[in-house]
Structures are given as structure tokens and as C-alpha cells.
Amino acid sequence: MEQVPWATYVRLRRGAAAFVVQALFVLSVYFSFKLDNLSSKYLPVVRPVKSDCQLHIRREPRVPVPHVSQMLYKRIPETFLREFRNPCWRENGTLLCLPYFYQIGSYKCGSTDLWSKLVKHPSVIDVAKEIHWWAWRRFGFTGLPLHKGLVLQIRNQTGDTNDHSLQWYFNYVMNQATKKITEDPKLVFGDASVSNFWGLADVRWNKHFNGTKEPPYYLADLIRSLQPNAKITVILRDPVEKLWSTYKLGAVNRMKFPKYFSSRVVKSKKCREMFTEKYCAFVSGREDVTAPYGNVIDQGKYVIFLEEWVRAFGLDKIYVTRLEDWRNNPTAVLGEVIQYLELEPLPTETLTQIVNSTVRNVNPKSSHEPMSNSMRKIIQQYYRPWNIRLSKLLNDSKYTWGY
């Protein structure tokens, strides 16, 4: 047989390839047309909920977080009723809802004041702040730091001796928001608990994941698994000012501030000599779920906690601001939060009236002398590496706070 010249062989290969591409294109158009005209009964359905309403669209299959109470995944569906802005569904005829958004961030950073202004928007329902279910009560915490009457009322209604059940959280919502949402589906409510910032998915992680040095899953992972479209707002503050504010408010006021700072730095350093950075920040060496709250030094290392939320949701899905920006231009910040939450914009005059109302949760006047400049520089130097990491995470140099 006569050998085919190389140039002819190449042309034949190219011609065959072109024919295959054209054939695939024709087939794709044909099947696309056929699929568009198929009856919906032949298409896959994602965990249907009994309702005549349309459902929220979930863009990817749900992946449960290991070792988390399966009751969450049994009772919370993968898709929600589309008539409501909050993720809602009906269970045996009862409307159940989760928060539309979560306001997170550490304490003494202005979260209470921002929340008190945000709930003045006509579309936002004012529910009790700092209920701490996801990060604390879900694991058996029964303390009554705030809203004692409401917590005891819901506990009695639920019929449990503590507040760990998902039904407790549903009752908390139903007591304050469900009726209003039923009457006006465009209304929304959020969950503003600072403990969510450093919450864990599973408090018994060290028993479920033998050999791990730090929690493998965080509350951010759990909420992302249950609510991939949840909105997250964060307000932070210069960690030096936060520490100073915490010191002035705390019960250790008899201790001089330099000793207060140095003793906690020593404690943090000892933890790091034995454990990982995330372990020390999220666990603090104790199984008590409230332990990170008292870890005042690591509370100012915002990047350690925020990294988990950014990893879970993506930076573009989270709104972050600073107390300094809120104080300097609250009208602009409130307008940004409203826009991020996709709420009806308010006129500038209305925003101004809202932000000019009383500032909430401000420390009472203190007899303490101002922090010395030398002490301030020492603490700034301490927090500087974490601030730089935070500014890189957020792609914004203002989160170095200028030092």
C-alpha cells in the first residue's frame, strides 16, 4: 500500500476533528431542545417540601458537617419557601424559619449600637439580641446573661430543662417573628450573637476526631451547610481600644492595666507553646463553650476567627466594617448594610434620623486614667501581626488601624 504523505495525513486528521466538533454541536442543540420540553416528572427533584409555593434555589448539594446533631439536617430542609425572604418551610402545617442574616463580631465593637439602628428599618423585625443558641445553648449552656424572662418562657414552652434543642430555637423565633413574617413575607429577622463569631460546629470535636490538634469544623461551616445563601455582617474595632474598653468594664478593675495585659499575654503564650493558634483562640484550653469569651487577648486577633467565615462563605458574600467607620459616618455605613442585605433603601433624611438616636451599650463613665502612650505602643506592637494578616484577608489596609 502506498504511504500517505504527512501533509495529507494532517489535513485528514483536521478534517475529521472538525466533523466531530460539528456533530457534537448539533447533538448538544438537539438534546438541549429535548430536555427543555421534557415533563418535570422526569427531572431530578431536590428534597421536596410540601407546599404550593416556589422554593429557594440551592446551587449545590448539601454536605452535612460530620458528628453534628442529625436533627438539624432532618428538620431543616435543603430548599425553602420562595415567598419568604427568610429561609422558611412548613412542618406539619407550622411555619418554621431560620435567620435571614447573622450579625457577628466580637464584643465591645459596636454590634449592639449597629443592631439597634438596623432594626429600625421597616423591613427588619426586632428580635432579642445575644440569644447565643448556635454557639452556646446548642451545647447545653443555660446561663441567663440577657433576656432572662424570654429565655425562661421559651424553656417552659419547649418543655426541656435546658435550651439545646432545635425546637427551643424555633420557639424563640415563633415568639418574636413568625407571626409578623406570616402577615408580611417580605419582612426579615436576623441573629445577632457575638458568640457566633468564634462558635464551633461540634464542641466534642476532640472525641470525634482523634488525633486532631484543633477543631476541624467551625460554626461557619455548619451555617454554610444549612444556609448557603445566608448573609453575614461583621463589625470590628481597633483591638487596642477593644481591650482597653473590656478592661474598664470588667470585674478586675483593681488590677493595674499593665499587669492585666501582661498576665493575659503570658497565658496566651503558654497556650501557644502546647497547642495551635486556632485551638487557643476557639477552645482556650477548656471544654466550656463560653471559654473564648473570657479569652480577652485572642478576642482581638480577629483574623483567626474571620478566616473561617471567609473560607466557608467567600469574602464577597460577607460585609465587614469597623466601629471607627460607624462612628465617623453612621449614615453611610447603615446605608451600606441595608444595601448588602438587599433591603428597600431609605432616604438619607430617614437614615440620619435613625443614627442620631441614642447610642446603645456604651461603657459608663470611668474613673480610670487614660491609657499611657507607652502602654498603647506596646499593645499596638503586639496586635500588629494579626492586623496585617486581617488587612490582607480583607484586601483593605484600613484594618491595620494605622500601626
Summary of the structure (lengths in Angstrom):
residues: 403
radius of gyration: 26.2
end to end distance: 81.1
largest distance: 104.6
contacts: 1108
relative contact order: 0.11
helix: 51%
strand: 8%
